[in-house]
């Protein structure tokens, strides 16, 4: 049987999605996930399932009971009180109920040693779930950095290089350096105590996190799912997660 990988979904109250998708009526909310994640997980040999935002830890535990791995996907900016900061005007729209849910889900998943992958917003979510902080807006708070929200290049192409820490999990997957895409204006500031940075850009922005106490944990700031169809190294990130999920199944 294939391992089951949960994909977090973006919870949105934008009821304009209904008319666009020819479904629903005014006033409805939606859970959405890009097909790139579904395909990358499927190609890696696992069954993807979409995870909704729920209200209680009991419901979250029930979701985790059926999973062999989990991906925290991209999405909106994160609710700043979760990392102890007032919201700046440069912070984008947030969905606090999703953020509270996913932070709790991440902590419960880590307790189980469930294989975890965080992508873009997912990396930022994992960092704050375990006690780290964020830059709310890189251009405003760290203006010397590269521009990291580059949408005028097709999503499957890299736009800046990474400097990857030697002997890290990421080096095992991607080598000493690689080029990646970039679609973010927030970034990790203070790394959570249980995590460690394993890649950055030349401007010092953190691009990947690992967890020394948990080998089946990786979080990346770029979007490997967008590159995976044409880039075997990026697809290898999802293959790694599925391999970890198979090992997790064997320990159940």
Helices and strands as residue ranges (DSSP letters): E 4-8, E 10-12, H 16-21, E 30-32, H 35-43, E 47-51, H 57-65, E 69-72, G 80-83, H 96-111, E 115-119, H 121-129, E 134-135, H 138-141, E 160-164, H 169-174, E 177-180, E 187-188, E 196-200, E 206-210, E 217-220, H 224-227, G 228-230, H 232-251
